[in-house]
Each structure stands twice: as structure tokens, then as C-alpha cells.
Amino acid sequence: MIGAVHYKLRAINSARLPLINGRLMHAAFFKILHNIAPDIENFVHEKMNIKPFTVSFLDPLSKLPIFEDSWNVRRGDKFFWRVTGLNDEILNAALNVPEGYELQAGSLNLTVESVEGKFISVEDFILNVKEIPPVAEIEFEFLTPVSFRIDDYDAPLPRAELIFPSIADKWTQAEMPAAVDKKFIRELALKIRLTEWQGQCKKFYFGRDRGTLAFWGRFRYNLQQLDDDLKKVFMLLAKFAEYSGTGRLSGQGFGQTRVKF
């Protein structure tokens, strides 16, 4: 199974919350795994390079006052939070968080008001994409910043030859059917053209002296130089990105992705 679990959270106290709070929510999700599925937590933390989940940044349900790079959260303020999972164990742990469970995001304490999951079998996911006719274009909407690393520098570049191999890596790590060769995907992606985009790029800080250059926005890619079978491969990877995220730090809120054909 792959899927997403949606939480509605309520602030228990007043506190400052960084706008880029993915590292805090990454830690909060590992605490969930520690309490609910400790065997999975140990395996994921110690053995897995690419984590089989993503967490979103906290998304306030009403407008909050901003001071510098933080929200001033008041007691009772509510947030939406999304966790995706790429296997049954992660999804079951995420779904089994009881109402009233308390999470901590830095100095902010939150309680879970509701939990809702939406899952699909891997077989049905692949079949659903296969049933869509080959498309000429794919539009990615990157809801949160996307970051790539080339050698020792940040590469905030919305190039198809960075985006699709990144997703192929996550596909392979998640042990999805039909292994996808990252090098092959990169070579084919060189034929894909960026035709239209609206976005921005900046450096995002998630610590006092740690950060990454990243981009976000809407980006449309033309697949017409690929034959129909290869178009389907890229369509499948694109839809998978809605669960796996795109690029680095997807377990810390970066690379949240929505796709249109």
C-alpha cells in the first residue's frame, strides 16, 4: 500500500513556530514511530537512506501573525498536517495515532483532533496510471521547496534530468514493482523540455547556520519526444512523487508535490 494520512492538530500552548518547520515535524513523526511501532522506527532510522515517508510542514487553518521567519501561534490555533507512507507498516503506524495524542514541534505542543487516511494498493496505483492515455505534458506543482545536491553544491534547478531520477531513486528504495534504472531515466529525461513555469528560488534556513537553495512553483514539461510506452513510465514516476516527494529532505517537508496530466 501507499497513501497519505491527514491530521488536524490544535495548539495546546502559545509559542513561536518556524515557517520552515519540517525538521521539527520529522522528529515528531519519529516520536510517533517510537511510541507506536518501535521496530519500524529502528529500521527506518538506522538502515534506510531514503525514508519511506514524507511529512509536510504544519499548515495553519487560519491566518497567523508572522514575526521574522516564525508564526506567533496562540493556544487553540489549528493546523493541517500530512504524512505519506510508501509501505503498509508506516501507514498503519501513522493511522493508529489516537485522537488526543500529543505532539511537540519545538516549543509548540499540539494535540491530535482528527486522523484520516487514504490508501491505495500498489497494483491499483499502477493500473490507474496505465489506464490514462499517454499525455503530451506533465505539470508539477511543488507545494514546498525542492532541493537537489550536485557534488558539493545546491542545485535549485527545475530540470527534468534532476527531477525524474530523484523520483526513480525513491521508487527503487521503496521496492516498488519493475525496477527503474536511475541512469536510464536521466538519459531519457534530457529529451523532456520545460515549456512553461511560474516559480521562485531562494535559500531556506532550517537551522541557525544550515540551509539549502531551493525552488517551488508550477512547472510544465513536454514529453512529445518520447514514445508512448516511455511516456507512461514518466507519468507513473510523476504520480508517485505525490507520495514520495521530490528531491532532498522530503522527510522534512521539502518537495511536496502535486501533478496534473
N, C-alpha and C positions, 0 to 999 in steps of 0.2 A: 504494500500500500504506500501511496504518497498522499500528501494532503496538507491542510492547514488547520490550526486551532486558533480561534479568536477569543480574546479575553476582554471583558470590561472591568477596569480597575478603578478603585476610589482611593484618594489620598487620605491617610489617617492623620497626618500632621502637616504643618506648613514647612516648606523647605525650598531651597534653590535646586533646580534640576537643569543640568547642561542640555542645550538643544541637541547636541550630538551625544546621545546617551546610550549608544549601542553597547559599549563595553560594560556598562552597569547592568544592562538587560541580559547580556551574555552571562555575566556572573549570576544574575537572578535565575536564569534558566538552568545553569549547572546546579544551583542550590535545589531546584525542583527535582532534577535527576538524582541528586544525592539523597533526598528525602523519600522519593517515590520509587526509584529504580537504581540503587547504588551500583549494581553490577554493570549496568549500561554506562553510568557516569564514568567509572574507572576505565572502561574500554575506550569510550569516545575520547576521554581526556588524554590517555596515555598512548593509544595505538593509532588513532586516526588523524592523518594530516589535514584532510579536508573534512570538516564537520558535517554530519548528515542532517543538519538542521539550519534554519536561519531564524533570526529574531529581528523584529522591526524595532525602530526607535519608538518610544512612547509617543502617542499621538493624542493631544488633548482634545476633548469633545467640545470644549468652548474656548474662546479666546482668553489667553493668559497674558498678564503683564510680563514684558521681557526686560531684563537688566543685563547689559553687556551680552554675553553668549549663554544666558540662562533664563529659564522661566522662573518667576516667583509663584510657586504653587501654594495654594491655600487648602486648608483642611476641607475635604468634601469635593474638591475638583476631581473630575473623572477623565479617564484615558482609555484609548483603544490600544491593544497590543496584539500582534500577530506572530505566531510561531509556525514555521513549516517543518515537516519531517519527511525524510526520504526512506524510512523503514517503519515497520509495524511497532517496534519497541519504543522508538522515540515518540511516535504519535500517541500510543497508548499512555505513556508517561505524561505527556502534555495534556491529554484529555482528562486524565484522572485527578487533576488538581481540583480539590473540593472548593465550593463556594465558602468564603470566609478565610481561605488560606492567605497568609501574609507574605508579601514580597518586599525586598528592600532594594532601592535604586539610589546608591549613595546615602545621603541623609534623609531621603524621602521613603516613608513607609506606606505601603499600598495594601489594600485588601481586594481579593477577587470577588466581584459581584456576579459575574456570569461567565460560563465557558461554553463554547460551541465549536464543534469540529466538522470539517467537510473533507472526506477522504475518497479516494478512487483507487481501484486496483491498477497495478502497473499494466496489466493486459488491456484493461478498458481505456486507460490513458493513451496507450499506443494506438489502439483501434480507433479511438475518436479522432486522432490526428490523421491517421491513414485514410479515413473516410472524407476528409476535406480535400477538394480538388487542389492540384498544385497551384500555388499563388505566384504572382509576379513580384510582390513586395511584402516585406515584413516590417512592421513598425514596433520598435521598442520604446516603451515609456519607462525610464529609470526614475522611480519614485524617490529614491535616496541616492547619494553619490556613489559613483562607480570608480574603483581604483584598480589599476594594473601596475605591475612592477616588471621592469625590463632591466636585467643585470642589477645595478645598484641605484637606479633612479626611478621615480614615479613617472608613469606614462598616462596622463589624463586624456587619452586619445580614443574617440569612439570608432575605432577601426574594426571592420568585420573580422580581420585576421587576429584580433585580440579577443573580441567578444565570444566568438563561437568556439575557439579552442578552450577558453576558460570554462564554458559550459560543458564541453566534451570531457574535460578533466573531472568535473563534478559527476557527470553521468557514469564514468568508469569507476570512480571511487564509491559511488552508491550501488555498484554491482547491478546496474540496470541491464536488461537483455541486449544482445547484439552489441558487442564491444565496439566502441567508436575510437578510431585512431586519431589522436590529437594532431599529429603531424600532417596526416591526410586532410583533416578538416581545415587546418591552417592554409594549406596549399590551395584548396578549393575556395576558401573564403577570400583569397586575393582576387577572385573573379566577381565578387559581390561589391556593388557600388553604393556608397552613401549618396542619396539623391535629395534629401530634404531633412532639415533639422532645426529644432529650437531648443537651445540649452545654454548652460553656463558651466564655468570651470573656476575652481578656487581651491585654496588649501584649507582643509578641515582639520581642526585640532581635537584630539581625544585625550589629551594629557597636557601638562604644563609645557613640555618641550617635545611632544610627539604629535605627528600629524601626517597627512598624506594629501597630495594633489589628487583631485577627483572631479568628475563631471556628472551632470544629471540633465534630464530633459527628455524630449521626444526625438527619435532618430529613425528615419525610414531607409530601408536597404532594398536594392533591386537585385532579384535573383535570376534575371532572364538569360544570363549566360550559362546557367546550369540546366542540365536535362531534368525531366520531371521526377525521376527517381531520386536524384540528388537534392532537388528542391524539398522533397518530403523529409529527407534526413535533416535538413536545416530547419524546416518547420517543427520537427519533433524536438530538436535541441532548443529552439526558441521557446516553445511552450513549457519545456522542462525548466527553463530559467525562472518561471513563475513560482516554482517550488525550491529550486536550488540557489537562487540569486545569481548575480553576475559579478565576476571579478573577485578581488581580495576582500577579506573581512566581512563576508556575507553572514557569518555567525555573530557579527557585532553590528548588524543593522545596515551595513552598506549593500549596495547592489540590488535592492528590492526592485523587482521587475514585473511589468505588465506588457502583454504582447497582443497586437492585432494583426490579422492577415488581410 
